[in-house]
C-alpha cells in the first residue's frame, strides 16, 4: 500500500514510517529539510517541500491510498502573535492542500490533540464531548474541520487527538528527563491537573489498526485508558528513574518562562479512549509505570 506522511521526518512520523516499512508498505514522507534517518531504506522516499504551499508534492497525495497528516510547527515555544499565526495557519494550509489533492476511496488520518477539549477540570472526556476554550482548542477545532472536509470527496477521515506522547528521543519526555535525572523534577503548579498520555508503540499500533478498520472515522482519542494527574506522573517518573522529585514548579515561574503557553500546559484534560476501547483495541502499555519502565529501562 502507498502511504504518504506529511511531516514524516519528525518524532512521531519517523517511528510510524519505520513500522509501516517493516510491514511491507511503500512510504513517502514530506519535510522541509528532506532529511530522515530512514534514507536508504527500501520502499522509502523523502519529498523536500513546504506543504503549506501547493506544488508537485500533491501528486504523491493523489496516488496514495493512505495519507497520514502530521505536519505542523511545534507549539513548544514562547508565543507571540506571529508564532501563533504560524502554528494555526501552517496546519490549516497543509491540511487544505492535502484534502484538495486526495482521491476518492483513500484514507486520511489527520493529527489533532487533546488540547481540543481545553481546560476541563475533572470532567471525563470522550470523543463526542464538545471542544473547549483557548488558543489550542481553537487551533484543534479549525484543524479538524479542515481535515473532515475530505469526507465530501469520499475519503474516510480519522482525526487523531494525541495525548502526551511518551517515547525515546522526544515528545512529552524529551524536555522532562534532564531535570528529573538531576533530582530537580516535580509537579507543575498544583499538580492536580489530569495528564492524558500514550506510549509511542501504542500510538503507532493504534494508527495502523485504524488504517485497516473500515468503519472507523471521525475523532479518536489517542491516549492510554488510565489517565493520571500531573502529580502522579511526576511521582511515577521520579520513581522509575530512582531520583527524588522534591520541587513544585509554581505557575508564576512557568508563565515567566513560557508566557501564554504555560496556562495551556497545565490545562486539565481527563480524556479516555472510548472509541479505541469500543472497537476492541488492546493497549500494550495501559499503565504509566509500565510504559515508563519500558521506555527508560527497556522492560
Backbone bond lengths (Angstrom), bond angles and torsions (degrees), N, CA, C in turn:
res aa  C-N    CA-C-N  psi(-1)  N-CA   C-N-CA  omega(-1)  CA-C   N-CA-C  phi
1 X - - - 1.466 - - 1.526 109.82 -
2 X 1.330 116.83 136.59 1.463 121.27 176.38 1.525 109.82 -82.53
3 X 1.331 115.97 123.94 1.459 121.66 -179.15 1.523 108.41 -126.15
4 X 1.331 116.16 132.38 1.461 122.23 174.46 1.520 108.89 -112.59
5 X 1.332 116.67 133.56 1.462 121.60 176.77 1.524 108.12 -118.48
6 X 1.333 117.14 111.05 1.461 119.07 173.20 1.525 107.95 -77.93
7 X 1.326 115.72 140.27 1.463 118.62 -173.70 1.521 110.94 66.93
8 X 1.311 116.42 28.10 1.459 121.23 -171.90 1.509 115.97 -80.14
9 X 1.337 117.64 0.62 1.464 120.05 178.05 1.523 111.80 -94.86
10 X 1.330 117.06 0.68 1.460 121.08 -177.25 1.519 113.54 -87.31
11 X 1.337 115.12 -168.83 1.461 123.75 -174.87 1.528 112.15 -57.52
12 X 1.311 117.43 -54.16 1.464 120.63 -179.26 1.526 110.77 -75.19
13 X 1.321 116.84 -44.59 1.454 120.82 -175.46 1.513 113.72 -58.49
14 X 1.324 117.38 -38.45 1.459 120.62 -178.96 1.523 111.23 -65.84
15 X 1.330 116.87 -40.41 1.469 120.15 179.55 1.522 110.17 -69.50
16 X 1.332 116.98 -41.81 1.462 120.71 177.48 1.526 110.44 -60.72
17 X 1.326 116.74 -46.69 1.468 120.75 -179.49 1.526 111.04 -61.02
18 X 1.329 116.93 -41.33 1.467 121.00 180.00 1.523 110.81 -60.19
19 X 1.337 116.52 -44.77 1.473 119.91 179.77 1.533 110.96 -65.62
20 X 1.325 116.68 -43.37 1.460 119.82 -179.33 1.531 111.39 -62.16
21 X 1.318 116.74 -40.98 1.469 120.33 177.51 1.522 110.66 -62.45
22 X 1.325 116.43 -40.03 1.476 120.32 -179.63 1.525 111.66 -64.90
23 X 1.344 116.60 -22.42 1.456 121.19 179.47 1.521 112.80 -97.23
24 X 1.343 116.32 7.73 1.455 120.67 171.55 1.510 116.52 92.85
25 X 1.333 118.66 7.81 1.457 121.36 -179.34 1.530 111.22 -80.21
26 X 1.332 115.52 156.38 1.461 122.36 169.41 1.523 107.07 -88.15
27 X 1.328 117.60 125.74 1.465 120.97 -173.02 1.518 110.61 -125.48
28 X 1.341 115.24 127.95 1.462 121.54 170.08 1.523 107.70 -119.43
29 X 1.324 116.35 143.51 1.459 120.56 179.12 1.524 109.30 -128.47
30 X 1.331 115.41 147.35 1.456 119.92 173.57 1.524 109.47 -105.27
31 X 1.331 115.47 151.06 1.456 121.59 176.06 1.513 108.93 -168.53
32 X 1.309 115.99 152.47 1.469 118.83 -178.87 1.520 112.16 -68.75
33 X 1.336 116.71 -32.65 1.464 119.49 -177.70 1.523 112.46 -91.00
34 X 1.332 116.78 -24.93 1.459 120.00 -175.87 1.509 113.25 76.85
35 X 1.337 118.08 3.73 1.458 121.72 -178.68 1.521 110.22 -89.80
36 X 1.320 116.10 139.66 1.450 121.62 177.81 1.519 109.12 -156.44
37 X 1.317 116.10 144.25 1.466 120.79 177.01 1.524 111.53 -71.30
38 X 1.324 116.95 -8.50 1.467 121.16 -177.74 1.525 113.08 -96.71
39 X 1.327 117.53 -1.19 1.467 120.54 179.41 1.531 109.31 -57.78
40 X 1.308 115.21 132.05 1.459 121.07 -177.79 1.518 113.29 103.61
41 X 1.341 117.01 -14.81 1.457 120.15 178.01 1.526 109.99 -74.38
42 X 1.320 116.26 146.35 1.462 120.99 175.66 1.525 109.80 -62.01
43 X 1.327 115.56 144.45 1.476 123.71 175.29 1.529 112.70 64.57
44 X 1.332 116.98 25.49 1.464 120.83 -179.33 1.518 109.95 -129.03
45 X 1.343 115.79 134.22 1.462 121.19 177.78 1.515 109.70 -137.50
46 X 1.322 116.00 148.27 1.457 121.30 172.74 1.528 108.87 -110.84
47 X 1.322 115.04 145.53 1.461 122.05 177.37 1.526 106.98 -122.76
48 X 1.310 116.59 113.18 1.455 121.20 -179.81 1.521 108.83 -84.06
49 X 1.338 116.27 115.69 1.462 119.16 -176.49 1.523 109.78 -166.44
50 X 1.307 114.88 168.28 1.456 123.50 170.90 1.517 106.40 -106.71
51 X 1.319 117.02 107.07 1.465 120.30 -173.51 1.527 113.46 -73.71
52 X 1.333 117.22 -6.99 1.470 118.71 174.18 1.528 111.08 -76.93
53 X 1.320 116.45 -8.72 1.467 122.52 -178.64 1.528 108.79 -116.61
54 X 1.318 116.85 132.96 1.468 120.56 176.62 1.521 109.59 -60.90
55 X 1.338 115.93 146.26 1.455 118.51 179.87 1.514 112.16 -177.76
56 X 1.321 114.92 -171.26 1.469 120.13 -176.75 1.531 112.36 -65.66
57 X 1.339 118.03 -18.78 1.462 120.24 177.84 1.522 111.31 -60.07
58 X 1.342 116.65 -24.25 1.461 119.80 -179.49 1.529 112.52 -69.39
59 X 1.326 116.94 -16.90 1.461 119.41 174.79 1.526 110.07 -63.36
60 X 1.331 116.31 -33.64 1.464 120.60 177.45 1.522 110.86 -69.30
61 X 1.333 116.65 -34.93 1.466 120.52 175.17 1.522 109.48 -59.97
62 X 1.311 116.49 -47.56 1.464 121.68 -175.04 1.521 112.39 -62.41
63 X 1.340 117.70 -32.24 1.463 119.60 -176.71 1.529 113.04 -93.65
64 X 1.333 117.38 -0.26 1.465 120.56 -176.10 1.523 111.51 -91.13
65 X 1.324 115.77 136.73 1.468 120.80 175.74 1.515 111.08 -74.39
66 X 1.344 115.81 -30.91 1.465 121.83 179.75 1.522 108.67 -134.27
67 X 1.315 116.57 133.19 1.462 121.98 172.26 1.526 107.49 -118.43
68 X 1.330 115.62 126.97 1.466 122.30 177.17 1.521 106.28 -109.32
69 X 1.311 116.09 111.04 1.467 121.73 -170.95 1.526 110.55 -98.56
70 X 1.332 115.80 101.09 1.466 121.42 -177.90 1.521 113.03 -115.24
71 X 1.313 118.21 -1.50 1.462 121.25 -171.99 1.523 111.61 -68.16
72 X 1.327 115.58 139.09 1.463 121.30 176.80 1.511 110.96 166.05
73 X 1.315 116.33 141.10 1.461 121.59 177.78 1.528 110.49 -63.61
74 X 1.320 116.49 145.34 1.455 120.31 178.06 1.525 111.36 -61.04
75 X 1.321 115.70 144.86 1.471 120.15 174.98 1.521 111.02 -88.49
76 X 1.352 116.80 -10.74 1.461 119.98 -172.36 1.524 111.49 -87.86
77 X 1.321 113.19 73.03 1.453 122.66 177.17 1.522 107.09 -152.17
78 X 1.301 116.82 163.66 1.463 118.82 177.72 1.518 108.65 -75.08
79 X 1.312 117.25 120.38 1.446 121.57 -171.87 1.520 112.62 -79.45
80 X 1.323 114.06 144.55 1.464 122.62 160.91 1.524 105.02 -136.15
81 X 1.291 118.11 -179.24 1.464 119.19 -175.16 1.524 111.90 -62.73
82 X 1.327 116.99 -36.62 1.466 119.73 179.94 1.527 111.30 -66.61
83 X 1.334 116.80 -41.87 1.462 119.23 -179.17 1.519 111.70 -70.53
84 X 1.325 116.47 -35.83 1.464 119.53 176.45 1.528 110.32 -64.42
85 X 1.316 116.39 -40.38 1.466 119.83 177.53 1.524 110.63 -63.21
86 X 1.329 117.13 -38.67 1.464 121.96 179.57 1.525 110.62 -65.76
87 X 1.345 116.52 -42.14 1.466 121.29 178.65 1.524 110.32 -59.89
88 X 1.323 116.57 -46.22 1.465 120.99 -177.88 1.518 111.71 -73.96
89 X 1.317 117.44 -55.45 1.454 120.97 -171.12 1.523 112.48 -66.11
90 X 1.337 116.61 -35.50 1.461 119.17 178.15 1.523 111.73 -60.28
91 X 1.327 116.20 -43.16 1.464 120.31 178.58 1.524 111.79 -66.74
92 X 1.323 116.53 -44.17 1.460 119.89 -177.60 1.519 111.79 -66.87
93 X 1.323 117.36 -44.01 1.459 120.35 -177.51 1.525 111.76 -67.18
94 X 1.331 116.77 -43.52 1.465 119.68 178.10 1.521 110.34 -60.19
95 X 1.328 116.17 -46.95 1.458 119.85 -177.00 1.520 111.22 -65.83
96 X 1.322 116.86 -40.14 1.468 120.18 175.91 1.520 110.49 -59.01
97 X 1.337 117.20 -44.68 1.464 120.36 -179.84 1.527 111.80 -65.38
98 X 1.326 116.90 -38.30 1.467 120.65 177.02 1.524 110.13 -62.86
99 X 1.327 115.96 -50.46 1.470 120.53 -178.15 1.525 111.16 -59.57
100 X 1.327 117.31 -43.22 1.461 120.68 -178.93 1.524 112.84 -60.17
101 X 1.340 116.53 -28.77 1.471 119.95 -174.97 1.521 113.76 -98.14
102 X 1.326 118.81 -7.58 1.463 120.44 -174.05 1.523 112.27 -72.74
103 X 1.328 114.36 153.33 1.458 121.63 -178.02 1.521 110.87 -102.39
104 X 1.310 115.96 148.32 1.461 121.43 176.66 1.525 110.54 -56.19
105 X 1.326 115.87 135.34 1.460 120.62 178.94 1.512 114.31 92.42
106 X 1.318 116.84 -8.02 1.471 120.70 178.55 1.530 109.53 -80.24
107 X 1.335 114.53 174.03 1.464 121.93 179.24 1.519 108.33 -121.55
108 X 1.335 115.87 133.87 1.465 121.89 175.15 1.518 108.70 -117.16
109 X 1.330 115.52 119.47 1.456 121.33 171.54 1.523 106.67 -108.97
110 X 1.319 116.33 108.62 1.459 121.20 -170.66 1.521 110.70 -114.41
111 X 1.316 115.48 133.61 1.460 120.89 -176.64 1.524 112.03 -70.79
112 X 1.311 114.35 148.79 1.451 124.60 166.64 1.529 104.80 -149.98
113 X 1.320 117.62 -158.39 1.463 119.56 -177.68 1.519 109.96 -153.90
114 X 1.326 115.30 161.28 1.468 119.55 176.39 1.515 111.37 -66.36
115 X 1.329 117.24 -10.58 1.456 120.82 172.17 1.515 112.05 -57.31
116 X 1.327 116.90 -16.86 1.464 122.52 174.89 1.531 111.56 -51.71
117 X 1.331 116.41 -34.85 1.463 120.62 -173.13 1.532 113.52 -83.59
118 X 1.338 117.57 -10.32 1.455 119.45 -178.63 1.516 111.71 68.74
119 X 1.313 116.81 -161.60 1.466 123.01 -179.59 1.525 108.19 -92.37
120 X 1.359 117.24 108.41 1.464 120.43 -169.14 1.532 113.54 -121.86
121 X 1.336 117.20 13.58 1.456 119.70 175.19 1.513 112.65 61.83
122 X 1.350 117.26 -128.44 1.456 122.28 -176.43 1.528 113.08 -96.50
123 X 1.318 117.92 5.79 1.465 121.05 -178.69 1.526 110.23 -64.72
124 X 1.330 116.53 130.37 1.457 121.22 177.22 1.527 108.45 -76.37
125 X 1.330 116.87 128.86 1.461 121.34 -170.59 1.521 111.66 -120.70
126 X 1.324 115.78 119.55 1.460 122.37 173.17 1.523 109.00 -113.53
127 X 1.328 115.87 177.93 1.462 120.72 -169.30 1.524 114.15 -60.58
128 X 1.301 118.15 -30.39 1.458 119.48 -175.97 1.530 113.23 -85.91
129 X 1.323 117.39 -2.75 1.459 119.65 177.89 1.521 110.32 -72.50
130 X 1.316 115.36 151.66 1.467 121.25 -176.54 1.516 111.64 -69.40
131 X 1.314 115.43 156.93 1.446 121.30 174.89 1.515 111.53 -71.64
132 X 1.322 115.79 162.67 1.455 121.04 -178.66 1.508 112.66 -101.98
133 X 1.334 114.52 -157.59 1.462 121.86 -177.66 1.524 110.29 -112.63
134 X 1.322 115.33 161.86 1.456 121.21 177.67 1.514 111.55 114.63
135 X 1.318 115.91 168.21 1.457 121.04 -175.40 1.522 112.15 -61.70
136 X 1.342 118.10 -49.50 1.457 119.31 -177.30 1.524 111.92 -67.40
137 X 1.323 117.31 -35.46 1.462 119.81 175.74 1.525 110.15 -61.23
138 X 1.327 116.88 -41.57 1.458 120.81 178.88 1.522 111.13 -65.91
139 X 1.335 116.99 -41.65 1.468 120.34 177.26 1.523 109.64 -58.35
140 X 1.332 117.03 -48.48 1.459 120.54 -177.92 1.522 112.03 -62.65
141 X 1.323 117.07 -42.36 1.471 119.87 179.99 1.525 110.80 -60.17
142 X 1.308 116.70 -47.25 1.458 120.25 -177.11 1.533 111.46 -71.22
143 X 1.309 117.33 -36.19 1.467 123.20 177.85 1.520 109.99 -63.80
144 X 1.328 116.14 -45.43 1.456 120.79 -179.89 1.525 111.18 -65.26
145 X 1.323 116.41 -41.83 1.464 119.91 179.73 1.526 111.19 -61.79
146 X 1.326 116.52 -39.18 1.467 120.66 178.63 1.516 110.36 -62.58
147 X 1.334 117.11 -41.86 1.463 120.56 179.79 1.523 111.83 -69.20
148 X 1.326 116.78 -41.29 1.464 120.33 -177.36 1.527 112.24 -64.62
149 X 1.338 117.05 -18.64 1.465 120.20 177.70 1.522 111.92 -60.84
150 X 1.335 117.06 -21.30 1.469 120.21 179.03 1.525 111.71 -66.99
151 X 1.330 117.48 -20.35 1.469 120.29 179.53 1.513 111.40 -58.25
152 X 1.333 116.45 -34.08 1.466 120.65 -179.10 1.525 112.12 -66.26
153 X 1.344 117.11 -16.30 1.461 121.32 178.99 1.528 111.97 -95.75
154 X 1.340 116.90 5.36 1.455 119.71 -177.39 1.513 112.94 82.09
155 X 1.324 116.58 25.20 1.463 122.72 176.40 1.529 108.41 -98.46
156 X 1.336 116.96 135.68 1.466 120.02 173.39 1.524 108.04 -81.82
157 X 1.333 116.30 121.56 1.460 121.25 -174.28 1.522 110.28 -112.85
158 X 1.330 115.53 127.77 1.467 122.71 172.31 1.522 107.85 -118.45
159 X 1.322 116.35 127.59 1.459 121.85 177.06 1.528 108.48 -99.13
160 X 1.306 117.03 119.70 1.468 122.05 -176.76 1.527 109.73 -96.80
161 X 1.336 117.06 102.21 1.457 121.06 178.51 1.527 109.01 -88.17
162 X 1.337 114.80 96.40 1.460 120.54 -175.44 1.523 112.13 -75.57
163 X 1.340 115.39 135.24 1.454 120.87 162.82 1.516 108.54 -83.56
164 X 1.331 117.04 -170.79 1.461 120.49 177.24 1.518 110.03 -63.03
165 X 1.331 117.19 122.32 1.459 121.62 -175.01 1.530 109.66 -89.35
166 X 1.339 115.40 122.95 1.460 121.55 -179.12 1.525 109.09 -103.61
167 X 1.325 116.11 119.35 1.450 120.90 179.07 1.516 109.47 -165.67
168 X 1.300 115.82 177.10 1.463 121.05 -178.10 1.525 110.60 -83.54
169 X 1.321 115.90 133.59 1.452 120.71 170.99 1.512 116.54 88.31
170 X 1.332 117.79 13.05 1.455 118.18 178.79 1.510 111.23 167.54
171 X 1.321 115.68 -159.46 1.449 120.62 177.32 1.516 113.23 68.02
172 X 1.339 114.51 -155.92 1.459 120.16 -175.00 1.522 112.71 -62.49
173 X 1.341 116.77 -29.54 1.466 119.31 -179.32 1.527 112.91 -79.72
174 X 1.337 115.64 -22.86 1.452 119.34 -172.00 1.518 114.72 -53.19
175 X 1.352 115.89 -46.86 1.461 119.85 -177.28 1.522 112.97 -84.13
176 X 1.342 116.50 -12.68 1.470 119.48 -174.45 1.519 113.76 -89.89
177 X 1.318 117.10 -32.07 1.464 119.83 -166.40 1.516 113.71 -61.28
178 X 1.329 117.53 -43.08 1.469 119.04 -175.67 1.523 112.60 -58.91
179 X 1.337 120.30 -53.82 1.462 118.18 178.50 1.526 113.47 -62.54
180 X 1.317 117.67 -36.70 1.473 119.25 179.74 1.528 111.20 -67.98
181 X 1.329 117.36 -39.95 1.462 119.95 177.64 1.520 111.78 -63.94
182 X 1.333 115.74 -27.62 1.466 120.78 178.91 1.527 112.22 -86.68
183 X 1.332 116.90 2.00 1.454 120.25 -178.80 1.514 113.14 75.40
184 X 1.345 116.64 23.60 1.464 121.39 -176.61 1.526 112.12 -113.35
185 X 1.326 116.42 13.52 1.449 119.62 -177.55 1.513 112.91 -82.04
186 X 1.322 115.70 175.02 1.450 121.71 177.97 1.513 111.08 163.71
187 X 1.317 117.14 170.79 1.466 121.13 -178.36 1.524 112.04 -63.14
188 X 1.345 114.54 158.44 1.451 121.57 175.21 1.529 109.09 -97.89
189 X 1.327 115.99 128.09 1.472 122.34 179.91 1.530 109.13 54.84
190 X 1.336 118.64 -128.79 1.467 120.58 -177.20 1.518 112.82 -71.13
191 X 1.338 117.01 -24.28 1.461 121.12 -175.70 1.516 113.47 77.19
192 X 1.343 117.10 -1.81 1.461 120.46 -177.35 1.523 112.76 -83.13
193 X 1.322 117.34 -12.92 1.458 120.58 -176.47 1.534 110.89 -69.61
194 X 1.325 115.31 142.69 1.454 121.05 179.31 1.525 110.32 -77.74
195 X 1.331 115.56 142.40 1.460 121.75 -176.96 1.531 109.27 -126.35
196 X 1.335 117.89 99.60 1.465 120.44 175.16 1.524 110.49 -74.15
197 X 1.311 117.14 137.83 1.467 121.90 -173.99 1.533 108.86 -143.45
198 X 1.329 116.29 165.12 1.458 121.67 174.66 1.523 109.27 -153.21
199 X 1.324 116.31 138.54 1.467 121.78 174.11 1.527 108.46 -69.89
200 X 1.309 116.84 140.56 1.462 120.86 -178.37 1.525 111.86 -55.81
201 X 1.335 118.01 -39.87 1.468 119.60 -179.69 1.519 111.04 -61.46
202 X 1.336 116.70 -40.84 1.461 119.83 178.66 1.526 111.30 -68.20
203 X 1.317 116.79 -36.64 1.469 120.06 177.13 1.522 110.32 -59.29
204 X 1.330 116.64 -48.66 1.465 120.06 -177.02 1.530 110.58 -67.62
205 X 1.332 116.19 -41.45 1.460 119.44 179.46 1.524 110.91 -63.98
206 X 1.342 117.29 -39.78 1.465 121.27 178.19 1.522 110.73 -65.36
207 X 1.325 116.75 -40.59 1.466 120.50 179.17 1.526 110.49 -60.62
208 X 1.327 117.13 -46.81 1.464 120.69 -179.90 1.532 110.68 -67.87
209 X 1.315 116.80 -36.46 1.468 122.08 174.63 1.527 110.32 -56.88
210 X 1.318 117.36 -44.72 1.465 121.89 -178.29 1.524 112.07 -73.49
211 X 1.331 117.38 -28.73 1.468 120.15 173.93 1.528 110.84 -56.12
212 X 1.321 115.40 -39.07 1.453 119.83 -175.68 1.514 115.05 -98.83
213 X 1.322 117.46 2.85 1.468 122.04 -178.66 1.530 107.77 -97.92
214 X 1.328 116.35 93.71 1.463 120.97 -168.12 1.523 114.58 -62.80
215 X 1.328 117.64 -21.40 1.466 119.44 -179.12 1.527 112.59 -95.09
216 X 1.327 116.58 -2.11 1.471 120.17 -178.98 1.520 110.23 -80.04
217 X 1.312 115.62 126.31 1.453 120.35 175.94 1.516 109.96 -159.00
218 X 1.340 115.48 166.30 1.460 120.39 -178.83 1.518 111.77 80.21
219 X 1.328 116.55 -168.63 1.468 120.41 -175.90 1.523 112.39 -70.51
220 X 1.339 115.53 140.19 1.464 122.58 177.34 1.529 108.02 -135.26
221 X 1.317 116.52 126.17 1.461 120.60 178.17 1.526 110.38 -77.45
222 X 1.323 116.41 118.96 1.457 122.87 177.26 1.529 107.79 -97.33
223 X 1.325 115.48 83.50 1.461 120.81 178.13 1.520 108.38 -153.86
224 X 1.323 115.76 154.92 1.457 121.24 179.78 1.521 110.32 -66.82
225 X 1.341 117.46 155.74 1.471 119.82 -177.45 1.523 114.11 -70.07
226 X 1.344 117.27 -18.98 1.460 119.69 -178.35 1.526 109.75 -110.71
227 X 1.327 114.91 87.40 1.458 121.21 178.56 1.528 108.71 -72.95
228 X 1.317 116.68 147.90 1.468 120.94 -177.53 1.520 109.81 -125.89
229 X 1.328 115.41 160.31 1.461 120.26 171.48 1.522 109.14 -78.02
230 X 1.315 115.80 157.97 1.455 120.65 -179.28 1.523 112.40 -57.30
231 X 1.315 118.03 -37.76 1.465 120.78 -179.29 1.526 111.00 -67.62
232 X 1.346 117.37 -33.52 1.463 120.17 176.78 1.520 110.73 -72.05
233 X 1.328 116.09 -38.65 1.460 119.44 176.27 1.522 109.85 -59.52
234 X 1.343 116.58 -46.03 1.461 121.70 -179.60 1.534 111.34 -60.28
235 X 1.303 115.64 -46.50 1.466 120.67 -178.85 1.522 111.31 -63.19
236 X 1.332 116.88 -42.01 1.464 121.05 -177.89 1.520 111.16 -69.57
237 X 1.323 117.09 -42.89 1.466 120.37 178.86 1.527 110.29 -61.75
238 X 1.317 116.95 -44.89 1.466 120.31 179.14 1.527 111.26 -61.66
239 X 1.317 117.05 -41.36 1.462 120.90 -179.30 1.526 111.67 -65.11
240 X 1.337 117.00 -42.58 1.462 120.39 179.32 1.526 110.91 -64.22
241 X 1.330 116.11 -35.60 1.471 120.62 178.67 1.524 112.29 -80.49
242 X 1.332 116.88 -13.56 1.457 120.62 -176.84 1.509 112.86 69.30
243 X 1.326 116.48 36.40 1.457 121.91 -178.51 1.530 109.51 -126.88
244 X 1.313 117.39 153.12 1.468 119.27 172.95 1.519 110.07 -74.02
245 X 1.319 116.05 158.52 1.467 122.18 175.22 1.519 107.32 -136.43
246 X 1.329 116.83 71.94 1.461 120.12 -169.06 1.523 115.34 -85.95
247 X 1.321 116.28 -8.24 1.456 118.78 -170.75 1.526 112.08 -102.80
248 X 1.312 114.88 152.65 1.453 122.27 168.68 1.521 107.68 -117.19
249 X 1.317 116.62 133.07 1.460 120.47 179.19 1.526 107.71 -90.55
250 X 1.328 118.55 109.04 1.473 119.85 -177.08 1.523 111.57 -69.20
251 X 1.327 114.99 154.62 1.454 120.15 -176.65 1.521 112.16 -60.36
252 X 1.328 117.75 -38.24 1.468 118.90 -178.01 1.525 110.25 -62.99
253 X 1.354 117.00 -34.66 1.466 120.06 178.89 1.529 110.83 -69.74
254 X 1.341 115.93 -39.45 1.457 119.13 176.16 1.522 111.11 -61.77
255 X 1.337 115.66 -41.58 1.459 119.00 -179.46 1.519 111.68 -67.02
256 X 1.325 116.75 -36.18 1.466 119.60 177.01 1.526 111.04 -64.13
257 X 1.342 116.00 -37.68 1.457 119.95 -176.19 1.527 112.49 -82.61
258 X 1.340 116.26 -35.36 1.460 119.96 -169.12 1.517 114.54 -119.37
259 X 1.323 117.55 -9.91 1.448 119.78 -178.62 1.516 111.58 66.61
260 X 1.319 116.54 -138.33 1.458 122.92 -175.00 1.526 112.76 -60.94
261 X 1.327 116.48 -29.50 1.462 120.65 -179.67 1.526 111.83 -60.03
262 X 1.330 117.93 -28.67 1.459 121.47 -177.21 1.521 112.00 -56.27
263 X 1.330 117.11 -43.13 1.456 120.47 -177.97 1.526 111.62 -68.87
264 X 1.318 117.11 -28.70 1.462 120.24 176.22 1.531 110.14 -73.54
265 X 1.324 117.08 -37.24 1.459 120.98 -178.32 1.523 111.99 -64.39
266 X 1.327 117.00 -34.51 1.467 119.20 -178.12 1.526 112.06 -96.00
267 X 1.329 117.57 10.24 1.463 120.19 175.07 1.526 109.52 -61.07
268 X 1.326 116.01 143.23 1.461 122.14 -177.61 1.524 109.89 -100.87
269 X 1.342 115.27 121.89 1.468 120.89 -179.08 1.528 109.07 -134.96
270 X 1.303 116.16 101.66 1.471 121.81 -179.41 1.525 108.58 -88.98
271 X 1.330 114.97 76.80 1.459 122.08 -169.86 1.532 110.55 -96.52
272 X 1.330 116.17 140.03 1.464 121.18 177.16 1.533 109.62 -123.87
273 X 1.345 117.39 148.63 1.472 121.67 -178.45 1.529 111.47 -86.69
274 X 1.306 116.10 65.30 1.469 120.28 -172.79 1.528 112.05 -60.02
275 X 1.319 117.47 -44.23 1.464 119.81 -176.64 1.528 111.40 -68.86
276 X 1.318 117.96 -47.64 1.464 119.87 179.57 1.528 110.46 -57.57
277 X 1.315 116.39 -43.54 1.464 119.95 -179.65 1.525 110.98 -64.32
278 X 1.334 117.44 -42.17 1.465 120.49 -178.22 1.521 111.89 -68.31
279 X 1.332 117.76 -25.56 1.459 121.75 178.81 1.526 112.55 -87.93
280 X 1.334 117.21 1.86 1.458 120.49 175.04 1.513 115.11 88.00
281 X 1.327 117.45 15.57 1.466 119.31 177.62 1.530 109.84 -70.43
282 X 1.326 115.92 135.99 1.460 121.52 -179.20 1.525 109.87 -109.61
283 X 1.327 116.58 121.28 1.462 121.90 179.15 1.527 110.33 -80.23
284 X 1.315 116.30 129.09 1.462 120.47 174.78 1.522 111.13 -73.21
285 X 1.346 115.76 -28.43 1.467 120.90 -176.98 1.531 109.66 -130.70
286 X 1.339 116.69 75.71 1.464 119.47 -179.60 1.519 113.98 -77.17
287 X 1.354 117.02 -23.20 1.466 120.36 -177.48 1.517 110.62 -105.12
288 X 1.324 116.17 145.50 1.458 120.93 -177.73 1.528 111.92 -64.22
289 X 1.306 117.27 -44.54 1.466 119.50 -178.32 1.522 111.11 -59.66
290 X 1.339 116.74 -44.59 1.456 119.76 178.79 1.512 112.44 -63.35
291 X 1.329 116.30 -39.44 1.463 120.36 179.45 1.527 111.10 -63.95
292 X 1.331 115.99 -46.74 1.469 119.68 -178.15 1.531 111.75 -67.69
293 X 1.332 117.05 -37.66 1.465 119.00 177.77 1.516 110.84 -64.23
294 X 1.327 117.30 -37.79 1.447 119.88 177.95 1.517 111.59 -64.67
295 X 1.320 116.83 -45.15 1.468 121.07 -176.61 1.527 112.00 -71.50
296 X 1.325 116.51 -42.48 1.464 120.63 -171.33 1.527 113.93 -95.48
297 X 1.333 116.34 -22.46 1.468 119.47 -177.41 1.527 112.76 -123.12
298 X 1.325 116.64 -4.13 1.453 120.35 179.24 1.506 114.28 72.94
299 X 1.317 117.39 20.50 1.475 120.63 -178.32 1.530 110.66 -88.14
